[in-house]
Amino acid sequence: MPNRFGTTSDMIIQTVTENDSTYLLGIDDRGLYLTTGNWLDRQLADPNRYASARQNVTARLQALGLDPVMLVEQNSHLVKKESGDKKKVNPLKASKRGMKA
């Protein structure tokens, strides 16, 4: 199951240095984002993944000489999606089925 809120190491594309700071370039189902190493592989939600600062990632990458569109195309295989074809189970019926056995 994909991590819906945190950042895992398999989501990281590369490291990016900007203004003497090192960031990790990650990808998820919403696109590219920049995060720091202290949010990597933790059981906490990564605020960089859902922050409003995510809106200017494209401009920041272009200023560093990177092509965001090409990065998304090359790394789209890293995006893990939840399968939506799971059958929904009614918990009341499931508990009654368990009582029969």
Secondary structure, DSSP 4 states (H G I P E B T S, - for coil): ---SSSB-GGGEEEEEEETTEEEEEEEETTEEEEE-GGGBT-SS--HHHHSGGGGGHHHHHHHTT--HHHHHHHHGGG-----S-PPP--HHHHHHHHHH-
